[in-house]
Amino acid sequence: MKKYFLSFGLLLTVGLATVVFNSCEKQQECEACQHECPDCECPECDCPKEDPIIESGDSIVTCVQAYYPTDDCHIFYYLGGFFYEQGKTNDTNHNGYALQSQIWTFSGTPGISRFFLYFDLSDYNYTKKTLIESTSLYLYAHPILGGHASNTPTNKHVFNRVVGDWEETTITWNNQPDVDETTNVTTDHIPGSLNNSSKTDYVFNLNNILLENGKLKADYKGISCRPYQENVNDYYRGVTFASREIDNKALFPTLKVEYTLPLPKIKFSKDIFCVISSEDLNALFENVQYVWTINGEESTGEYVIIKNTTENYTVDLQIIVTNNIGEISTYTISKTF
């Protein structure tokens, strides 16, 4: 009887690269050897049913996906319902290249602005064993418009989870969607004076409004931000961030979601090595590459056919995952048998 010795290693790196995903979408299992057969056909094989099927062990890893918003917009409330200088009302849509949460004056008349963001996280619904560890919202100061400013020590802002439907091209103050008020995230005071506004970028942890027991809340339909204690006469205080309409993708609002999920496993039977248990990873990441080194020879793809069989194999499998903004995580499984 052959003896098998398993060892596992995990390596995490972050960088920028472009990788190629290689898979056979119609793989089927051979009833005799139970391996996933390449080329969508079952090769002729005489392996007995008791021939051992070797799998690498279970392992849980952390991987970060990044999302740009599919919708974002700010809305304005004008005291009296009308901004005389520009002819805008509380029914005006303000979709544009800035996101503002503020209490300010418009031609001397006080008003309030809020902003809304929607990140499409629907791929998470196709996972089976994945949990969410954290959700972090990255907002970048607007490079042209005025920055964060206040003449009070209470330039705080409140994030809530949106639970009503909305679109960036139609949302206004008067038709804005409902938000969940039972939980919120309130920022610290954001500094900046009227004479010297701040151009600082910020990261906000939104776990409290988006997650429940490691899962995305089912009624999630976006994120809202508003000034803390919206007293229309308590001006001037506000923040100004870049939106997805700005001509610089590096400044787009970004939601980074940290997932914990099963690391795919190696399966070996007779003369084929293949990747299994990759469903959750493939649901969350479009760009996954598998690089094998088997007895010193390199191959790529979800399976490898061994042409020159031997009694012993040393296998290293690198799983290279590239997220939506080009960040790379690399995981390594090592196995000798």
C-alpha positions as semicolon CSV with decimal commas, in nm:
position;residue;x (nm);y (nm);z (nm)
1;M;0,000;0,000;0,000
2;K;0,124;0,347;-0,088
3;K;0,182;0,592;0,196
4;Y;0,070;0,954;0,157
5;F;0,206;1,255;0,339
6;L;0,025;1,588;0,321
7;S;0,150;1,936;0,407
8;F;-0,007;2,273;0,344
9;G;0,137;2,620;0,309
10;L;-0,039;2,957;0,276
11;L;0,122;3,262;0,121
12;L;-0,059;3,596;0,088
13;T;0,077;3,867;-0,139
14;V;-0,075;4,187;-0,272
15;G;0,017;4,359;-0,597
16;L;-0,105;4,443;-0,945
17;A;-0,128;4,202;-1,236
18;T;-0,353;4,062;-1,505
19;V;-0,416;3,688;-1,502
20;V;-0,608;3,443;-1,721
21;F;-0,887;3,218;-1,600
22;N;-0,881;2,870;-1,750
23;S;-1,154;2,615;-1,691
24;C;-1,369;2,354;-1,855
25;E;-1,732;2,440;-1,789
26;K;-1,868;2,098;-1,884
27;Q;-1,645;1,867;-1,683
28;Q;-1,811;1,544;-1,584
29;E;-1,713;1,270;-1,349
30;C;-1,597;0,927;-1,462
31;E;-1,798;0,667;-1,271
32;A;-1,501;0,432;-1,260
33;C;-1,224;0,656;-1,127
34;Q;-1,442;0,945;-0,999
35;H;-1,210;1,212;-1,130
36;E;-1,321;1,518;-1,323
37;C;-1,237;1,434;-1,680
38;P;-1,074;1,691;-1,912
39;D;-1,199;1,806;-2,248
40;C;-1,557;1,733;-2,140
41;E;-1,508;1,364;-2,222
42;C;-1,445;1,062;-2,008
43;P;-1,115;0,895;-2,104
44;E;-1,096;0,517;-2,113
45;C;-0,964;0,400;-1,780
46;D;-0,947;0,066;-1,602
47;C;-0,875;0,188;-1,254
48;P;-1,057;-0,015;-0,992
49;K;-1,313;0,150;-0,767
50;E;-1,086;0,097;-0,466
51;D;-0,807;0,300;-0,625
52;P;-0,744;0,581;-0,373
53;I;-0,873;0,931;-0,440
54;I;-0,649;1,182;-0,266
55;E;-0,765;1,530;-0,168
56;S;-0,583;1,810;0,006
57;G;-0,734;1,905;0,340
58;D;-0,983;2,175;0,423
59;S;-0,851;2,527;0,472
60;I;-1,022;2,864;0,524
61;V;-0,864;3,179;0,380
62;T;-0,937;3,549;0,377
63;C;-0,969;3,730;0,046
64;V;-1,069;4,092;-0,024
65;Q;-1,293;4,193;-0,313
66;A;-1,332;4,559;-0,410
67;Y;-1,639;4,720;-0,564
68;Y;-1,709;5,050;-0,737
69;P;-2,062;5,187;-0,707
70;T;-2,310;5,125;-0,986
71;D;-2,512;5,424;-0,860
72;D;-2,420;5,728;-0,652
73;C;-2,577;6,070;-0,612
74;H;-2,630;6,353;-0,367
75;I;-2,961;6,525;-0,298
76;F;-3,049;6,873;-0,168
77;Y;-3,314;7,016;0,059
78;Y;-3,364;7,390;0,007
79;L;-3,536;7,577;0,287
80;G;-3,855;7,702;0,129
81;G;-3,821;7,437;-0,143
82;F;-3,638;7,651;-0,400
83;F;-3,280;7,757;-0,482
84;Y;-3,353;8,088;-0,649
85;E;-3,010;8,151;-0,801
86;Q;-3,004;7,827;-1,001
87;G;-3,376;7,757;-1,031
88;K;-3,347;7,422;-0,850
89;T;-3,609;7,269;-0,625
90;N;-3,637;6,977;-0,384
91;D;-3,750;6,772;-0,685
92;T;-3,421;6,833;-0,874
93;N;-3,191;6,540;-0,943
94;H;-2,828;6,625;-0,865
95;N;-2,642;6,333;-1,018
96;G;-2,288;6,454;-1,085
97;Y;-1,921;6,421;-1,003
98;A;-1,938;6,502;-0,630
99;L;-2,089;6,351;-0,315
100;Q;-2,174;6,600;-0,042
101;S;-2,314;6,569;0,308
102;Q;-2,353;6,917;0,448
103;I;-2,559;7,193;0,601
104;W;-2,477;7,507;0,406
105;T;-2,638;7,816;0,257
106;F;-2,740;7,867;-0,104
107;S;-2,761;8,233;-0,201
108;G;-2,796;8,301;0,169
109;T;-3,074;8,046;0,225
110;P;-2,988;7,739;0,441
111;G;-3,012;7,390;0,300
112;I;-2,908;7,030;0,360
113;S;-2,744;6,773;0,134
114;R;-2,714;6,397;0,168
115;F;-2,555;6,137;-0,058
116;F;-2,635;5,780;-0,157
117;L;-2,422;5,489;-0,286
118;Y;-2,508;5,147;-0,421
119;F;-2,250;4,868;-0,459
120;D;-2,369;4,553;-0,633
121;L;-2,289;4,269;-0,392
122;S;-2,529;4,018;-0,549
123;D;-2,250;3,766;-0,624
124;Y;-2,241;3,691;-0,253
125;N;-2,586;3,532;-0,286
126;Y;-2,431;3,253;-0,496
127;T;-2,188;3,142;-0,226
128;K;-2,259;2,858;0,016
129;K;-1,988;2,866;0,282
130;T;-1,854;3,222;0,268
131;L;-1,880;3,470;0,553
132;I;-1,808;3,843;0,550
133;E;-1,551;3,964;0,803
134;S;-1,560;4,336;0,729
135;T;-1,689;4,607;0,495
136;S;-1,480;4,921;0,451
137;L;-1,593;5,226;0,253
138;Y;-1,312;5,429;0,093
139;L;-1,406;5,788;0,007
140;Y;-1,166;6,030;-0,161
141;A;-1,157;6,407;-0,129
142;H;-1,276;6,593;-0,437
143;P;-0,972;6,734;-0,622
144;I;-1,149;7,046;-0,755
145;L;-1,441;7,141;-0,535
146;G;-1,401;7,272;-0,183
147;G;-1,300;7,017;0,076
148;H;-1,431;6,927;0,418
149;A;-1,507;7,239;0,622
150;S;-1,691;7,353;0,932
151;N;-1,722;7,646;1,166
152;T;-1,844;7,417;1,448
153;P;-1,677;7,128;1,637
154;T;-1,955;6,890;1,532
155;N;-1,878;6,813;1,169
156;K;-1,993;6,454;1,210
157;H;-2,187;6,248;0,959
158;V;-2,412;5,943;0,980
159;F;-2,420;5,636;0,753
160;N;-2,734;5,423;0,725
161;R;-2,836;5,121;0,521
162;V;-3,076;5,201;0,239
163;V;-3,374;4,964;0,224
164;G;-3,581;5,129;-0,051
165;D;-3,536;5,130;-0,428
166;W;-3,367;5,423;-0,600
167;E;-3,163;5,518;-0,908
168;E;-2,893;5,781;-0,941
169;T;-3,063;5,956;-1,234
170;T;-3,402;5,997;-1,070
171;I;-3,345;6,033;-0,695
172;T;-3,435;6,370;-0,539
173;W;-3,493;6,499;-0,189
174;N;-3,865;6,447;-0,225
175;N;-3,852;6,088;-0,351
176;Q;-3,546;5,959;-0,162
177;P;-3,566;5,595;-0,047
178;D;-3,622;5,471;0,305
179;V;-3,322;5,394;0,525
180;D;-3,294;5,170;0,828
181;E;-3,269;5,390;1,138
182;T;-3,220;5,109;1,391
183;T;-2,845;5,094;1,323
184;N;-2,602;5,355;1,202
185;V;-2,235;5,447;1,182
186;T;-2,151;5,798;1,306
187;T;-1,815;5,941;1,211
188;D;-1,581;6,132;1,437
189;H;-1,553;6,507;1,386
190;I;-1,406;6,567;1,039
191;P;-1,176;6,868;1,064
192;G;-1,141;7,157;0,822
193;S;-1,212;7,527;0,853
194;L;-1,400;7,763;0,624
195;N;-1,074;7,939;0,542
196;N;-0,867;7,620;0,517
197;S;-1,077;7,325;0,407
198;S;-0,941;6,972;0,437
199;K;-0,871;6,744;0,140
200;T;-0,839;6,426;0,344
201;D;-0,944;6,079;0,226
202;Y;-1,134;5,859;0,469
203;V;-1,210;5,492;0,534
204;F;-1,527;5,404;0,724
205;N;-1,607;5,060;0,866
206;L;-1,973;4,986;0,789
207;N;-2,012;4,646;0,953
208;N;-2,273;4,778;1,195
209;I;-2,519;4,871;0,920
210;L;-2,443;4,609;0,653
211;L;-2,370;4,282;0,836
212;E;-2,551;4,042;1,061
213;N;-2,384;3,722;1,188
214;G;-2,120;3,741;0,916
215;K;-2,368;3,783;0,631
216;L;-2,494;4,075;0,425
217;K;-2,831;4,197;0,552
218;A;-3,107;4,079;0,319
219;D;-3,272;4,421;0,281
220;Y;-2,953;4,597;0,164
221;K;-3,017;4,839;-0,123
222;G;-2,738;5,088;-0,070
223;I;-2,571;5,326;0,174
224;S;-2,672;5,678;0,271
225;C;-2,479;5,957;0,440
226;R;-2,624;6,266;0,609
227;P;-2,504;6,535;0,848
228;Y;-2,526;6,450;1,217
229;Q;-2,825;6,625;1,377
230;E;-2,972;6,790;1,068
231;N;-3,060;7,132;1,207
232;V;-3,093;7,343;0,894
233;N;-2,987;7,653;1,086
234;D;-2,671;7,490;1,225
235;Y;-2,444;7,575;0,933
236;Y;-2,168;7,574;0,804
237;R;-2,044;7,214;0,816
238;G;-1,993;6,951;0,550
239;V;-1,780;6,704;0,357
240;T;-1,722;6,675;-0,017
241;F;-1,602;6,354;-0,181
242;A;-1,550;6,243;-0,540
243;S;-1,823;6,035;-0,704
244;R;-1,801;5,767;-0,972
245;E;-1,867;6,031;-1,239
246;I;-1,531;6,200;-1,181
247;D;-1,272;6,151;-1,455
248;N;-1,027;5,956;-1,238
249;K;-1,106;5,597;-1,143
250;A;-0,851;5,606;-0,861
251;L;-1,087;5,847;-0,680
252;F;-1,404;5,643;-0,724
253;P;-1,580;5,549;-0,400
254;T;-1,474;5,193;-0,321
255;L;-1,623;4,931;-0,093
256;K;-1,377;4,663;0,013
257;V;-1,534;4,345;0,144
258;E;-1,321;4,097;0,335
259;Y;-1,449;3,743;0,283
260;T;-1,356;3,422;0,461
261;L;-1,413;3,124;0,233
262;P;-1,297;2,768;0,170
263;L;-0,970;2,740;-0,018
264;P;-1,011;2,513;-0,322
265;K;-0,865;2,165;-0,282
266;I;-0,649;1,936;-0,494
267;K;-0,804;1,608;-0,601
268;F;-0,593;1,327;-0,747
269;S;-0,700;0,998;-0,897
270;K;-0,492;0,775;-1,121
271;D;-0,329;1,022;-1,363
272;I;-0,524;1,346;-1,317
273;F;-0,484;1,631;-1,072
274;C;-0,774;1,874;-1,057
275;V;-0,915;2,162;-0,852
276;I;-1,235;2,102;-0,657
277;S;-1,443;2,298;-0,403
278;S;-1,386;2,625;-0,591
279;E;-1,751;2,730;-0,626
280;D;-1,748;3,012;-0,370
281;L;-1,420;3,153;-0,493
282;N;-1,538;3,155;-0,853
283;A;-1,868;3,317;-0,756
284;L;-1,691;3,614;-0,595
285;F;-1,391;3,658;-0,827
286;E;-1,390;3,657;-1,206
287;N;-1,014;3,643;-1,235
288;V;-0,865;3,324;-1,087
289;Q;-0,558;3,140;-1,212
290;Y;-0,425;2,799;-1,110
291;V;-0,052;2,734;-1,157
292;W;0,073;2,383;-1,091
293;T;0,427;2,261;-1,036
294;I;0,429;1,882;-1,039
295;N;0,769;1,716;-1,002
296;G;0,929;2,035;-1,129
297;E;0,708;2,075;-1,437
298;E;0,473;2,375;-1,456
299;S;0,117;2,372;-1,592
300;T;-0,185;2,598;-1,571
301;G;-0,558;2,539;-1,556
302;E;-0,810;2,363;-1,333
303;Y;-0,673;2,015;-1,414
304;V;-0,350;1,850;-1,522
305;I;-0,316;1,514;-1,700
306;I;-0,001;1,327;-1,598
307;K;0,151;1,173;-1,911
308;N;0,455;1,018;-1,747
309;T;0,322;0,853;-1,434
310;T;0,547;0,776;-1,140
311;E;0,520;0,636;-0,788
312;N;0,585;0,972;-0,620
313;Y;0,468;1,327;-0,685
314;T;0,559;1,660;-0,534
315;V;0,285;1,912;-0,606
316;D;0,268;2,287;-0,551
317;L;-0,051;2,463;-0,655
318;Q;-0,061;2,841;-0,662
319;I;-0,410;2,992;-0,661
320;I;-0,381;3,351;-0,787
321;V;-0,686;3,568;-0,728
322;T;-0,716;3,917;-0,877
323;N;-0,994;4,140;-0,748
324;N;-1,189;4,406;-0,936
325;I;-0,927;4,679;-0,885
326;G;-0,622;4,471;-0,967
327;E;-0,510;4,366;-0,619
328;I;-0,370;4,013;-0,607
329;S;-0,389;3,745;-0,339
330;T;-0,181;3,430;-0,386
331;Y;-0,242;3,109;-0,193
332;T;-0,015;2,806;-0,213
333;I;-0,103;2,441;-0,142
334;S;0,195;2,202;-0,119
335;K;0,152;1,826;-0,119
336;T;0,393;1,536;-0,140
337;F;0,287;1,173;-0,184
